[in-house]
Amino acid sequence: MTDILRLLARSTSVSKATAPPKPKQPATPAPVAEVKLTTAARRREQKRRAAANAANGPSGSPVTLVTAPPQVDETQTTKAGTEEKTKSKKRKRDDVEKPDTAVPSDGSTTLDPVEVRSLLKQHKLKYTILATLGSRKEPLEAAQREEEVETEKVASKRAKTKDKKKKKGKKADKQEEKEHSADAESTVPKAPVSTKLDQIFPTPIQTFEELRTNYNISKRLYENVMAQKFVTPTEVQMGSLPLLLDGTRHLVPGLEECEVDLMTIAPTGSGKTLAYAIPAIDHLIRTKHEEGDGYEKGIRVIVLSPTRELADQIVNEFRKLLIGTGIKVVGMRKTLIPRERRRARDDVDADEDEEDDSESSDEDDSEEEEEEEEDSKLEGAIVRSRKGIAVKSEIMVATPLLLLHAIQLCPDLFPISKVSRIILDEADVLLDNLFLSQTTSIISHLTSPSLSFSLWSATMPSSSETLATKLISSHPSVLNSNKTRKLVRLIAGIKDSSLPTIRQTITYTATERGKLTALRQLFNSSLKTPCLIFLQTIPRAQALHAEILYDLPTPNRIAVLHSNLSETARSKVMDSFRAGEIWVLITTDLLSRGVDFRGVNLVINYDIPTSVASYIHRVGRTGRAGREGGMAITYYTEEDVKYVRGIVGVMEKSGGAEGLQKWMLDSLPKTTKEEKKELKKKGVKERRASAGAAESKKSRISTKSGYDRKIEMRRKAAVDVSKRKMIKGNEDSDGGSESESEWEGFE
């Protein structure tokens, strides 16, 4: 009995001694991989936990059961590990590419690079660095030194090998020659490999309020911008303003501590004038505050435009933004040049007859009187003195030839040494052969070391881009600059295309009479006014005006505008067309560029344009500022078939063409380079002013027969002869009366 008790006591002591101690829990428990258990396994585990709790009892210390995890396949663990590694790598990469939004001192938030790229892609904005300019003396000297050292090494190697050639055979000599040639090739600088141009991704502005909050423009300028009731900035304004406004270029990655020259290509009617006017005015206001009392008024910004109408429009846009800023804008006129110097120049260059000179002088005097009245309204933009007229405005808008004459004749009245910005509106025309010499000579007269360039147009061929790059890179302000300068090209939308909101159609009329018939049918069926009709030459514009003058039910609603008219007559026609007094305006390419008619509903290309760029600019007279409902119609005859392919390509690219089928592009003939050049310079052969008799008959704008035209011409000639006879008879009678009045008879 005692033995049994001893055994029981020993078993209890042994069980107490061998009881498992409490496991020590680490401070940071190691992560245990979660294993999915089946329902049967869960039930077994619950039974084990219940048995353990029952054995310990309510007063006993809790026992933690550590169950061994079920066996898992090695392949499953490796897959889980690789997935975790890839996820961690992606997280690290995202952390690098997506930094936290930085909050600048002004309180504005910047977007992530990924968001910036998506925003630029959404609005079709593309930035490209065309060239890196500036001072390159130090890099060139370093490269020359390296080349000299390498050539000396090659010469020493050759001298050593010449001594060894005598001891070696012919095979060794050939091997050494190959080695020497390889060394020489390594020292010769290789031609640069053609690579893609560098791109940058600036943060575009999304609202006009950012001009004040993020870019800190003048408060008065901001109020003037908001007074125009612009809702949201257009694509070209979103993309160009961050690069042109002062004090923000260092925030653009890729342009740190660099001066920027901008070339902008944007569709017509997209708001380019406002895009370069705001930064120019803000720059002048900043310089005025920086210089303080030492600020002197004078020309500091020059805007060049190819036509007088476009220059007047730019002046009006600047005046709206300059209210209350203390800065003036003036449009270049003949009256700003003193008469004495102008007449001296005219006497040197005069090749015309005396009668023509007297008539032109009378016209000039009448124009001067009217322009002087306009200049008196400029409120201090010009100051009159004994020497002449001195321009005291900071912004000068002019055509190239007139401004060049002013600089050459009156350097004292037109000081341009302080010009810090030059803006070329319609830059592809200003860099064309017609204006190239005038534009380059004006730029050569600008001597400011801080001169910056900006070029704007809806079309920019590659030849104009290379020419602009050479012109900017060769300027002394760029060559003598200590800072690096970069020429950036901004493309808003699709390059060399029209707006997709314009409905474009092209109609085959076979002959000139077919054009006239189609135009009259349009007048009677679906004419949308105001309407612009473009023709190739001035005589054709005058002929069409005489033919359709009375086709509209209301008289005096059709007018013609061309460069042969005086400036006063042209301005009157423009004002009446804008006021709605004229419904149909017949013109040449004079109005095809830059002129803003926001209410034009229809553009008719009566004569086919001389180039694809001309077509884009003509069509761009409608659909301005995002306005929808504009329509463009192009007529072409049998003589125009070989020039239609480029126009159809633009229509297809823009996406606004109606009834255009793919077979037209395949069936239309291709135009050679020589034909394109001839068309651009002289137009269609049959419609030139110097066309022969047979060709002029084909291009005649009239529905009358030849017999009726002969009778009409005879009547006109008879009327002219009778008028001349009447004038001569009146002169003779006046002379006789004078002689009779002077004759007093014999005393």
ZAMARGU-4260 file (C-alpha; in steps of 0.2 Angstrom, whole numbers, plus 5000, padded with zeros to 4 digits):
<rodrens>
0) 5000/5000/5000 | 5014/5012/5005 | 5023/5007/4989 | 5008/5012/4979 | 5006/5029/4988
5) 5025/5032/4985 | 5023/5028/4967 | 5008/5040/4966 | 5017/5054/4975 | 5032/5052/4964
10) 5022/5052/4948 | 5014/5069/4954 | 5030/5076/4958 | 5038/5071/4942 | 5023/5078/4933
15) 5025/5095/4942 | 5044/5094/4939 | 5042/5091/4921 | 5027/5103/4918 | 5031/5114/4903
20) 5036/5132/4908 | 5027/5147/4901 | 5035/5152/4884 | 5043/5169/4884 | 5035/5180/4871
25) 5047/5191/4862 | 5045/5210/4861 | 5042/5210/4843 | 5034/5194/4838 | 5040/5186/4822
30) 5028/5186/4807 | 5021/5169/4805 | 5014/5165/4788 | 4996/5163/4788 | 4990/5146/4782
35) 4973/5142/4776 | 4966/5127/4786 | 4952/5116/4781 | 4936/5114/4792 | 4942/5097/4799
40) 4958/5104/4804 | 4950/5119/4813 | 4939/5106/4823 | 4954/5097/4828 | 4963/5112/4834
45) 4947/5118/4844 | 4946/5101/4853 | 4965/5102/4858 | 4962/5120/4865 | 4947/5114/4875
50) 4956/5099/4882 | 4971/5110/4887 | 4960/5122/4896 | 4950/5108/4905 | 4967/5100/4911
55) 4973/5117/4918 | 4957/5121/4926 | 4950/5138/4931 | 4964/5141/4944 | 4978/5134/4934
60) 4990/5145/4924 | 4985/5146/4906 | 4995/5135/4894 | 4999/5141/4877 | 4999/5127/4864
65) 5011/5129/4850 | 5005/5119/4835 | 5017/5115/4822 | 5011/5123/4805 | 5006/5111/4792
70) 5019/5107/4779 | 5018/5118/4764 | 5026/5115/4747 | 5042/5124/4743 | 5036/5130/4727
75) 5022/5139/4735 | 5034/5148/4747 | 5045/5153/4734 | 5031/5160/4724 | 5025/5170/4739
80) 5043/5177/4742 | 5045/5182/4724 | 5028/5191/4724 | 5033/5200/4740 | 5050/5206/4733
85) 5042/5212/4717 | 5029/5222/4727 | 5042/5230/4737 | 5052/5235/4722 | 5037/5243/4714
90) 5033/5252/4730 | 5051/5259/4730 | 5050/5264/4712 | 5033/5272/4715 | 5041/5282/4729
95) 5055/5288/4718 | 5043/5293/4703 | 5029/5300/4714 | 5036/5311/4727 | 5025/5320/4739
100) 5018/5336/4732 | 5029/5350/4737 | 5021/5366/4745 | 5031/5381/4740 | 5032/5397/4751
105) 5018/5405/4742 | 5006/5392/4747 | 5004/5384/4729 | 5004/5366/4726 | 5014/5358/4712
110) 5009/5342/4703 | 5018/5326/4702 | 5028/5323/4686 | 5016/5309/4681 | 5001/5320/4683
115) 5010/5334/4673 | 5014/5322/4659 | 4996/5316/4658 | 4990/5334/4658 | 5001/5339/4644
120) 4996/5324/4634 | 4978/5328/4637 | 4980/5346/4630 | 4992/5340/4616 | 5006/5351/4622
125) 5024/5346/4617 | 5040/5354/4622 | 5056/5351/4613 | 5073/5359/4615 | 5079/5363/4597
130) 5096/5370/4602 | 5107/5375/4617 | 5115/5392/4614 | 5126/5404/4624 | 5144/5406/4627
135) 5155/5390/4622 | 5173/5397/4623 | 5178/5386/4638 | 5171/5370/4632 | 5179/5373/4615
140) 5196/5377/4623 | 5196/5361/4633 | 5192/5350/4618 | 5206/5358/4608 | 5218/5354/4622
145) 5213/5336/4623 | 5215/5334/4605 | 5232/5342/4605 | 5238/5330/4619 | 5231/5315/4610
150) 5239/5320/4594 | 5256/5321/4603 | 5254/5304/4610 | 5250/5297/4593 | 5266/5305/4585
155) 5277/5298/4599 | 5270/5281/4596 | 5273/5282/4577 | 5291/5288/4580 | 5295/5273/4591
160) 5288/5261/4579 | 5298/5268/4565 | 5314/5262/4573 | 5307/5244/4576 | 5301/5242/4558
165) 5318/5238/4552 | 5320/5223/4563 | 5303/5216/4559 | 5296/5208/4544 | 5283/5213/4532
170) 5269/5205/4542 | 5274/5214/4558 | 5274/5230/4548 | 5256/5227/4542 | 5250/5223/4559
175) 5258/5239/4566 | 5250/5250/4552 | 5233/5243/4557 | 5236/5248/4575 | 5242/5265/4570
180) 5226/5268/4559 | 5215/5262/4574 | 5224/5274/4586 | 5222/5288/4573 | 5203/5284/4571
185) 5201/5285/4589 | 5208/5302/4591 | 5198/5310/4576 | 5182/5317/4583 | 5167/5307/4576
190) 5152/5315/4569 | 5138/5317/4581 | 5125/5303/4580 | 5108/5308/4576 | 5097/5307/4592
195) 5080/5312/4597 | 5078/5330/4603 | 5077/5333/4622 | 5060/5335/4629 | 5054/5345/4644
200) 5038/5344/4655 | 5034/5361/4663 | 5018/5362/4674 | 5005/5371/4663 | 4993/5383/4671
205) 4975/5378/4672 | 4966/5394/4678 | 4970/5412/4676 | 4970/5414/4695 | 4987/5405/4695
210) 4994/5420/4687 | 4992/5429/4703 | 4995/5415/4716 | 5009/5405/4708 | 5017/5418/4697
215) 5014/5434/4706 | 5011/5445/4691 | 5006/5463/4694 | 4989/5466/4703 | 4983/5479/4690
220) 4988/5467/4675 | 4979/5453/4683 | 4963/5464/4685 | 4964/5469/4667 | 4965/5451/4662
225) 4950/5446/4672 | 4941/5461/4666 | 4941/5453/4648 | 4930/5439/4656 | 4941/5424/4650
230) 4934/5408/4657 | 4949/5396/4655 | 4966/5398/4647 | 4968/5390/4630 | 4981/5376/4626
235) 4994/5389/4620 | 4992/5400/4635 | 4993/5385/4647 | 5009/5380/4639 | 5018/5396/4635
240) 5015/5407/4650 | 5025/5396/4663 | 5041/5398/4651 | 5039/5417/4648 | 5034/5424/4665
245) 5049/5430/4675 | 5055/5421/4690 | 5048/5404/4687 | 5060/5396/4674 | 5071/5389/4688
250) 5056/5378/4693 | 5055/5369/4676 | 5066/5354/4676 | 5079/5355/4662 | 5079/5374/4662
255) 5087/5378/4678 | 5098/5394/4677 | 5095/5395/4658 | 5088/5409/4647 | 5074/5404/4636
260) 5069/5408/4618 | 5052/5402/4613 | 5045/5396/4596 | 5027/5392/4598 | 5016/5384/4585
265) 4997/5384/4588 | 4982/5384/4578 | 4974/5400/4572 | 4962/5408/4584 | 4969/5400/4599
270) 4974/5416/4609 | 4993/5418/4604 | 4992/5437/4606 | 4987/5436/4624 | 5000/5422/4627
275) 5014/5434/4623 | 5006/5450/4629 | 5004/5446/4647 | 5023/5441/4650 | 5029/5456/4640
280) 5019/5468/4651 | 5023/5459/4667 | 5042/5460/4662 | 5040/5479/4659 | 5032/5482/4676
285) 5045/5472/4685 | 5059/5482/4677 | 5050/5498/4681 | 5049/5493/4699 | 5067/5487/4700
290) 5075/5503/4692 | 5064/5515/4702 | 5068/5533/4700 | 5081/5529/4686 | 5068/5521/4675
295) 5068/5530/4658 | 5054/5528/4645 | 5058/5522/4628 | 5056/5507/4617 | 5059/5491/4626
300) 5048/5478/4617 | 5046/5476/4599 | 5032/5467/4590 | 5033/5463/4572 | 5019/5459/4561
305) 5018/5456/4542 | 5002/5468/4539 | 4996/5484/4545 | 4979/5477/4549 | 4986/5464/4561
310) 4997/5477/4569 | 4982/5488/4573 | 4974/5473/4581 | 4989/5469/4592 | 4989/5487/4598
315) 4971/5486/4603 | 4974/5470/4612 | 4989/5478/4622 | 4979/5493/4626 | 4966/5483/4635
320) 4979/5475/4646 | 4988/5491/4650 | 4975/5501/4658 | 4981/5509/4674 | 4999/5501/4673
325) 5008/5517/4667 | 5015/5508/4652 | 5011/5514/4634 | 5010/5505/4617 | 5011/5513/4600
330) 5008/5507/4582 | 5022/5513/4570 | 5015/5526/4557 | 5023/5537/4544 | 5019/5552/4554
335) 5031/5547/4568 | 5045/5550/4555 | 5048/5569/4552 | 5043/5575/4535 | 5060/5582/4531
340) 5069/5566/4533 | 5056/5556/4525 | 5056/5568/4509 | 5075/5567/4509 | 5073/5548/4508
345) 5060/5549/4495 | 5070/5561/4484 | 5085/5548/4484 | 5074/5533/4480 | 5062/5542/4468
350) 5060/5534/4451 | 5043/5540/4447 | 5036/5554/4436 | 5033/5572/4443 | 5014/5570/4441
355) 5014/5554/4450 | 5024/5562/4464 | 5012/5576/4466 | 4997/5565/4467 | 5006/5554/4480
360) 5011/5569/4490 | 4993/5575/4491 | 4987/5558/4497 | 5001/5557/4509 | 4997/5575/4516
365) 4979/5570/4518 | 4983/5553/4527 | 4996/5562/4538 | 4982/5574/4544 | 4971/5560/4549
370) 4985/5550/4557 | 4990/5565/4567 | 4973/5566/4574 | 4974/5548/4579 | 4991/5550/4587
375) 4985/5564/4597 | 4974/5552/4606 | 4989/5541/4612 | 4990/5551/4629 | 5009/5553/4630
380) 5014/5539/4619 | 5023/5551/4608 | 5031/5568/4612 | 5033/5582/4599 | 5048/5593/4599
385) 5058/5604/4587 | 5068/5590/4581 | 5053/5579/4577 | 5043/5566/4586 | 5051/5555/4600
390) 5043/5539/4605 | 5040/5538/4623 | 5031/5522/4624 | 5038/5505/4630 | 5030/5494/4617
395) 5031/5497/4598 | 5021/5487/4586 | 5026/5489/4568 | 5028/5481/4551 | 5046/5477/4546
400) 5049/5490/4532 | 5041/5504/4541 | 5051/5501/4557 | 5067/5499/4547 | 5065/5515/4539
405) 5062/5524/4556 | 5078/5516/4563 | 5089/5521/4549 | 5082/5538/4546 | 5079/5543/4564
410) 5091/5534/4576 | 5090/5548/4588 | 5071/5548/4589 | 5069/5529/4590 | 5082/5523/4602
415) 5082/5504/4602 | 5097/5500/4613 | 5086/5495/4628 | 5075/5483/4618 | 5075/5467/4629
420) 5061/5457/4620 | 5057/5455/4601 | 5041/5446/4596 | 5038/5439/4579 | 5020/5437/4575
425) 5017/5426/4560 | 5036/5422/4561 | 5036/5410/4546 | 5031/5425/4534 | 5043/5437/4543
430) 5057/5424/4539 | 5051/5421/4521 | 5060/5429/4507 | 5048/5444/4506 | 5052/5450/4523
435) 5068/5441/4528 | 5081/5455/4524 | 5070/5468/4533 | 5068/5456/4549 | 5086/5452/4550
440) 5092/5470/4548 | 5080/5475/4562 | 5087/5462/4573 | 5105/5466/4569 | 5101/5484/4576
445) 5096/5477/4593 | 5111/5478/4605 | 5104/5474/4622 | 5114/5460/4630 | 5098/5453/4638
450) 5088/5452/4622 | 5076/5437/4621 | 5067/5431/4606 | 5049/5423/4604 | 5042/5417/4588
455) 5023/5414/4585 | 5014/5406/4570 | 5001/5393/4566 | 5012/5385/4553 | 5031/5383/4554
460) 5040/5373/4541 | 5057/5365/4545 | 5066/5378/4534 | 5060/5392/4545 | 5065/5383/4561
465) 5083/5381/4555 | 5083/5399/4549 | 5077/5405/4566 | 5090/5394/4575 | 5104/5401/4565
470) 5098/5419/4567 | 5096/5418/4586 | 5113/5408/4588 | 5123/5421/4578 | 5116/5436/4587
475) 5129/5445/4598 | 5118/5445/4614 | 5118/5426/4613 | 5137/5424/4609 | 5142/5435/4623
480) 5130/5429/4635 | 5138/5421/4651 | 5122/5410/4654 | 5116/5395/4644 | 5102/5399/4633
485) 5090/5386/4626 | 5078/5388/4611 | 5062/5378/4615 | 5049/5374/4603 | 5031/5372/4609
490) 5018/5363/4598 | 5000/5366/4604 | 4988/5353/4595 | 4993/5345/4579 | 5006/5354/4569
495) 5001/5361/4552 | 4983/5358/4554 | 4967/5368/4555 | 4955/5367/4570 | 4943/5352/4571
500) 4928/5363/4575 | 4928/5370/4557 | 4918/5361/4544 | 4928/5360/4528 | 4922/5355/4511
505) 4930/5355/4494 | 4920/5357/4478 | 4925/5353/4460 | 4917/5367/4448 | 4927/5362/4432
510) 4928/5380/4425 | 4928/5398/4431 | 4909/5400/4426 | 4906/5385/4437 | 4914/5394/4452
515) 4903/5409/4449 | 4887/5398/4447 | 4891/5389/4463 | 4894/5405/4472 | 4877/5412/4466
520) 4868/5396/4471 | 4876/5398/4488 | 4870/5415/4490 | 4852/5410/4486 | 4852/5394/4497
525) 4863/5394/4512 | 4873/5409/4514 | 4880/5412/4532 | 4886/5430/4535 | 4898/5437/4539
530) 4907/5429/4525 | 4925/5431/4518 | 4930/5427/4500 | 4948/5425/4495 | 4955/5427/4478
535) 4973/5425/4471 | 4976/5443/4463 | 4969/5461/4465 | 4962/5462/4448 | 4952/5446/4451
540) 4945/5452/4467 | 4940/5468/4459 | 4932/5459/4445 | 4922/5447/4457 | 4916/5462/4466
545) 4910/5471/4451 | 4901/5454/4445 | 4892/5450/4462 | 4889/5468/4468 | 4870/5467/4467
550) 4867/5449/4470 | 4862/5451/4488 | 4844/5457/4491 | 4850/5472/4501 | 4862/5485/4492
555) 4879/5490/4498 | 4883/5474/4508 | 4897/5468/4498 | 4914/5476/4498 | 4932/5473/4492
560) 4948/5475/4502 | 4966/5474/4495 | 4983/5483/4496 | 4980/5495/4482 | 4968/5505/4493
565) 4974/5518/4504 | 4976/5515/4523 | 4961/5526/4527 | 4950/5517/4515 | 4956/5500/4521
570) 4953/5505/4539 | 4935/5511/4535 | 4931/5494/4526 | 4938/5484/4541 | 4927/5495/4554
575) 4911/5493/4544 | 4914/5474/4542 | 4917/5472/4561 | 4901/5483/4564 | 4890/5472/4553
580) 4887/5485/4539 | 4896/5474/4527 | 4891/5456/4525 | 4902/5449/4512 | 4920/5455/4511
585) 4931/5450/4495 | 4949/5451/4498 | 4966/5443/4494 | 4979/5435/4506 | 4980/5452/4514
590) 4968/5447/4528 | 4973/5428/4528 | 4985/5430/4543 | 4982/5435/4561 | 4967/5447/4559
595) 4954/5442/4571 | 4936/5442/4565 | 4927/5432/4579 | 4910/5432/4571 | 4914/5426/4554
600) 4903/5411/4549 | 4909/5406/4532 | 4926/5407/4522 | 4926/5404/4504 | 4942/5400/4494
605) 4936/5406/4477 | 4954/5404/4471 | 4964/5389/4478 | 4977/5395/4490 | 4995/5396/4485
610) 5001/5384/4499 | 4995/5373/4512 | 5000/5386/4525 | 4990/5399/4516 | 4975/5387/4517
615) 4977/5384/4535 | 4977/5403/4539 | 4963/5407/4527 | 4952/5394/4535 | 4957/5400/4552
620) 4947/5416/4550 | 4932/5407/4556 | 4931/5397/4572 | 4940/5409/4583 | 4943/5407/4601
625) 4934/5390/4602 | 4919/5396/4593 | 4909/5382/4584 | 4899/5382/4568 | 4912/5389/4556
630) 4912/5383/4539 | 4925/5383/4525 | 4922/5380/4506 | 4935/5378/4493 | 4932/5378/4474
635) 4944/5371/4462 | 4944/5369/4443 | 4953/5358/4431 | 4968/5368/4432 | 4969/5366/4451
640) 4968/5347/4452 | 4987/5345/4453 | 4988/5357/4468 | 4973/5349/4478 | 4982/5335/4487
645) 4990/5345/4501 | 4974/5354/4505 | 4965/5337/4506 | 4978/5331/4517 | 4976/5345/4529
650) 4957/5342/4529 | 4960/5324/4534 | 4972/5328/4547 | 4961/5341/4556 | 4946/5329/4556
655) 4934/5342/4551 | 4931/5337/4533 | 4914/5333/4527 | 4911/5320/4513 | 4930/5317/4511
660) 4934/5300/4505 | 4950/5290/4505 | 4951/5287/4487 | 4953/5306/4484 | 4971/5305/4492
665) 4975/5290/4482 | 4969/5297/4465 | 4975/5315/4466 | 4992/5318/4458 | 5007/5322/4469
670) 5014/5339/4467 | 5033/5341/4464 | 5044/5353/4474 | 5046/5364/4458 | 5027/5366/4456
675) 5025/5370/4474 | 5038/5384/4473 | 5031/5391/4457 | 5013/5391/4465 | 5019/5399/4481
680) 5028/5413/4471 | 5017/5416/4457 | 5000/5407/4460 | 4991/5397/4447 | 4997/5401/4430
685) 4980/5404/4422 | 4976/5417/4435 | 4991/5428/4435 | 4991/5446/4431 | 5003/5444/4417
690) 4994/5429/4409 | 4992/5428/4390 | 4976/5431/4380 | 4971/5413/4379 | 4974/5410/4398
695) 4965/5426/4403 | 4950/5420/4394 | 4949/5405/4405 | 4951/5414/4421 | 4939/5428/4416
700) 4926/5431/4430 | 4910/5435/4420 | 4895/5426/4414 | 4893/5438/4399 | 4897/5432/4381
705) 4911/5439/4371 | 4899/5450/4360 | 4891/5458/4375 | 4908/5462/4382 | 4914/5470/4366
710) 4898/5481/4366 | 4900/5486/4384 | 4919/5490/4381 | 4914/5501/4366 | 4901/5510/4376
715) 4914/5514/4390 | 4927/5520/4377 | 4914/5532/4369 | 4909/5539/4386 | 4928/5541/4391
720) 4931/5550/4374 | 4916/5562/4377 | 4921/5566/4394 | 4939/5571/4388 | 4931/5582/4374
725) 4920/5591/4387 | 4935/5594/4399 | 4945/5601/4384 | 4931/5612/4379 | 4928/5619/4396
730) 4947/5623/4397 | 4947/5632/4380 | 4932/5642/4385 | 4940/5647/4402 | 4955/5652/4393
735) 4946/5663/4381 | 4936/5671/4394 | 4952/5675/4404 | 4959/5683/4388 | 4944/5693/4385
740) 4944/5700/4402 | 4962/5704/4401 | 4960/5713/4385 | 4955/5731/4388 | 4956/5737/4370
745) 4965/5752/4361 | 4966/5768/4370
</rodrens>
